[in-house]
Amino acid sequence: MKYWFMDRHRTCHGVQKMCRVIGASRSGYYRWKREPQSKRHKENEKILMEIRQSYRNSRKTYGSPRITEDLRAKGIKCSENRVARLMKSKGIVAKAAKKFKATTNSKHNLPVAGNLLKQDFESERPNTVWTSDITYIRTMEGWLYLAVILDLYSRQVVGWAMSDRLTSDF
């Protein structure tokens, strides 16, 4: 691994300097450079590329079992243990799924707002009837919440707010 690192950075830093800093021998580096990579190493590199692709496509949620399924679906033969070992060696860890949290509680004795519009979404004048809605937007970083207020007469957006948390003050 250290020789691979040295090989990638030899244009920026001299081999002798890197050997001194890393604590490797120059002769060891050049011996490693002469030897061809093993078939197994080349296979692992190809599998690792596919693992990274599957991991990105799953939004970093797939672990070794699902990634192994993906690879087998693509016709790549490998065991779950091999995928797990390669993922661990590169620090690829699946995000744990968060438990669903109910945000609406309909079983309460609190007063409920009346239906003042009674499904009549027409308005005679501007700024007399406004309506609002909240939309959930999934992004690569998580959920965003968009709250919009519309004037029913002009159908214009009167106001809006966006937040990464669904709280009453946003």
C-alpha positions as CSV (number, residue, x, y, z in Angstrom):
1,M,0.0,0.0,0.0
2,K,2.8,2.4,0.8
3,Y,4.6,1.7,-2.5
4,W,1.3,2.3,-4.3
5,F,1.0,5.7,-2.6
6,M,4.6,6.5,-3.5
7,D,4.0,5.6,-7.1
8,R,1.0,7.9,-7.3
9,H,2.9,10.8,-5.8
10,R,6.3,10.3,-7.3
11,T,5.9,13.3,-9.7
12,C,5.2,15.7,-6.8
13,H,7.8,14.4,-4.4
14,G,11.0,12.5,-5.0
15,V,11.2,8.7,-4.3
16,Q,14.1,9.1,-2.0
17,K,12.3,11.8,0.0
18,M,9.1,9.7,0.3
19,C,11.1,6.7,1.4
20,R,12.7,8.7,4.2
21,V,9.4,10.1,5.4
22,I,7.4,6.9,5.1
23,G,10.2,4.6,6.3
24,A,10.4,2.4,3.2
25,S,13.5,1.4,1.3
26,R,14.2,2.6,-2.2
27,S,15.2,-0.9,-3.3
28,G,11.8,-2.3,-2.0
29,Y,9.9,0.4,-4.0
30,Y,11.8,-0.4,-7.2
31,R,11.4,-4.2,-6.7
32,W,7.6,-3.6,-6.2
33,K,7.6,-1.5,-9.3
34,R,9.2,-4.3,-11.4
35,E,6.9,-7.0,-10.3
36,P,3.6,-7.3,-12.2
37,Q,0.4,-7.0,-10.2
38,S,-1.2,-10.3,-9.4
39,K,-4.3,-11.4,-11.1
40,R,-6.2,-11.3,-7.8
41,H,-5.1,-7.7,-7.2
42,K,-6.4,-6.7,-10.6
43,E,-9.7,-8.5,-10.0
44,N,-10.0,-6.7,-6.6
45,E,-9.5,-3.3,-8.3
46,K,-12.3,-4.1,-10.8
47,I,-14.6,-5.3,-8.2
48,L,-13.8,-2.2,-6.0
49,M,-14.8,0.1,-8.9
50,E,-18.2,-1.7,-9.2
51,I,-18.6,-1.6,-5.4
52,R,-18.1,2.1,-5.4
53,Q,-20.6,2.5,-8.2
54,S,-23.3,0.5,-6.5
55,Y,-22.6,2.3,-3.2
56,R,-23.1,5.7,-4.8
57,N,-26.2,4.6,-6.7
58,S,-27.7,3.4,-3.4
59,R,-27.1,6.9,-1.8
60,K,-24.5,5.2,0.5
61,T,-27.1,2.9,2.1
62,Y,-26.1,-0.5,0.7
63,G,-23.9,-2.8,2.8
64,S,-22.0,-5.8,1.6
65,P,-25.0,-8.1,1.2
66,R,-26.9,-5.8,-1.1
67,I,-23.8,-4.7,-3.0
68,T,-23.0,-8.4,-3.5
69,E,-26.5,-8.9,-5.0
70,D,-25.9,-6.0,-7.3
71,L,-22.5,-7.3,-8.5
72,R,-24.0,-10.8,-9.1
73,A,-26.8,-9.2,-11.1
74,K,-24.1,-7.6,-13.3
75,G,-22.5,-11.0,-13.8
76,I,-19.6,-10.4,-11.4
77,K,-18.8,-13.5,-9.3
78,C,-17.6,-12.8,-5.8
79,S,-18.6,-13.7,-2.3
80,E,-20.2,-11.4,0.3
81,N,-17.1,-11.8,2.5
82,R,-14.8,-10.6,-0.3
83,V,-17.1,-7.5,-0.8
84,A,-17.1,-6.9,2.9
85,R,-13.3,-7.1,3.1
86,L,-12.8,-4.8,0.2
87,M,-15.3,-2.3,1.5
88,K,-13.6,-2.3,5.0
89,S,-10.2,-1.8,3.5
90,K,-11.4,1.3,1.7
91,G,-13.5,2.6,4.6
92,I,-16.8,2.2,2.7
93,V,-19.6,2.0,5.4
94,A,-23.3,1.9,4.7
95,K,-25.5,4.5,6.4
96,A,-27.8,2.9,8.9
97,A,-31.5,3.4,8.1
98,K,-33.2,5.7,10.6
99,K,-36.4,4.5,12.3
100,F,-39.6,6.0,10.9
101,K,-40.9,8.8,13.2
102,A,-44.6,9.6,13.0
103,T,-45.1,13.3,12.7
104,T,-48.9,13.4,12.7
105,N,-51.0,12.3,15.7
106,S,-54.7,12.2,14.8
107,K,-55.7,10.6,18.1
108,H,-56.0,13.7,20.3
109,N,-58.7,15.8,22.0
110,L,-57.2,19.2,20.8
111,P,-59.4,21.6,18.8
112,V,-59.2,21.1,15.0
113,A,-59.3,24.1,12.6
114,G,-62.6,24.3,10.8
115,N,-62.9,23.9,7.0
116,L,-63.6,27.5,6.1
117,L,-63.2,27.1,2.4
118,K,-65.4,24.0,2.1
119,Q,-63.5,23.0,-1.1
120,D,-64.3,26.3,-2.8
121,F,-60.9,27.4,-4.1
122,E,-62.1,30.5,-5.9
123,S,-61.6,34.0,-4.6
124,E,-63.3,37.3,-5.6
125,R,-60.4,39.7,-4.6
126,P,-56.6,39.4,-4.1
127,N,-55.3,38.8,-0.6
128,T,-58.6,37.6,0.8
129,V,-57.9,33.8,0.7
130,W,-54.5,32.3,1.1
131,T,-53.6,28.6,1.2
132,S,-50.5,26.8,2.1
133,D,-48.8,23.4,1.6
134,I,-45.6,21.7,2.7
135,T,-43.6,19.6,0.3
136,Y,-40.9,17.1,1.2
137,I,-37.9,17.1,-1.2
138,R,-35.4,14.3,-1.1
139,T,-31.8,15.3,-1.8
140,M,-28.4,13.5,-1.7
141,E,-27.8,15.0,1.8
142,G,-31.3,14.1,3.2
143,W,-34.7,15.7,3.2
144,L,-35.6,19.4,2.7
145,Y,-39.0,20.8,3.6
146,L,-40.6,23.6,1.4
147,A,-43.5,25.5,2.8
148,V,-45.4,27.7,0.3
149,I,-48.3,30.2,0.8
150,L,-50.4,31.0,-2.3
151,D,-53.0,33.7,-2.9
152,L,-56.0,31.8,-4.4
153,Y,-57.1,34.8,-6.5
154,S,-53.9,35.4,-8.4
155,R,-52.3,32.0,-7.8
156,Q,-49.1,33.9,-6.9
157,V,-46.7,32.8,-4.2
158,V,-47.1,35.1,-1.3
159,G,-44.3,33.6,0.7
160,W,-42.2,30.5,1.1
161,A,-39.6,29.0,3.4
162,M,-37.2,26.0,3.1
163,S,-35.5,24.1,5.9
164,D,-33.7,20.9,6.6
165,R,-35.9,20.4,9.7
166,L,-39.7,20.3,9.9
167,T,-40.3,22.6,12.9
168,S,-43.0,25.1,13.7
169,D,-40.6,28.1,13.5
170,F,-39.5,27.6,9.9
